[in-house]
Amino acid sequence: MNIDIKNRIESLPDSLKVTEVADLFRVDTRTVRNWIYEGRVDAIKPVGTYRIERSSLLRLCKDFTDEVPFLFDQKVA
């Protein structure tokens, strides 16, 4: 995994909203919800909205790196 992305994720709060994760990965919010339904990320739904754990995002990045190695070779602005 690209060190810059790992450092960026580690500097985030412990949990993020679906919209924040979508912005981070530059995907639609439906994609993030699909990741939750598929079990690719851990999320809780305390009061109406999902919160995704930061540690789960690190695992997701590792999964993406294993599946599509070039995906995280580029720096994210």
N, C-alpha and C positions, 0 to 999 in steps of 0.2 A: 504494500500500500504506500502511496505517495506520502512522505513525511509531512508535507505542508497540509494535506487534507487531514491527516491524523491529528496534527497539532490544532488545526482549526476546530475539529469536532471536540477534542479534549477541552477546548476553552469555552465550549457552550455550556448552558445551564444543564442541570441533571436530567431535565425532561423538556421536551419541545412539543409544540402544537403541530398538527398535520401540515398546516400552511407553512410553518417554519422549515419543516423537513423538506417539503416540496420545493421551496425556494433554494434550500441548500443543495439539493440534488438536481435542481432545474428540471423537475418533472411536474406533472399535474397532480393535484390533491387526490384524484381518484387512484393514481398509481400508488401513492403512499397508503391509502386505505386498502388497496389490494395486497400490498406487502403485509399489512396487519392481518388481514383475513387469511393469507397464505402462511402466516407464522414466520415470515422473514424478519420481522421486527417485533419486539415486545412493546406492548402498549397497554395503558390502563385508561379507563373511561370514568373518571370520578364524578363529573356532573355534566353530562351531555356532550363533552368533547374529548377526543382521544389525546393522551399525552404519551409521547414516545421517549423511552429511556435513551440517554446518550450512549451507554454501553452497548445497546442494541444497534445503534448506528455504526459503531466501530466494527461490530460483527458483520453488518450488512456490507460495509466497504470491503472487508476481507473476502466475503462471498463474491462480490462483484469483481474484485481483482483476480480471484481464481477463475471466474467464468469468462471475463473479458479483460485480459491483462492490460491492454492499452487504455482502458477507460480512465484510470486514475493516474496515468503517467503525466497528465497535463495539470498545470497549476490552475486552481480555481480562484478567481478574483474575489 
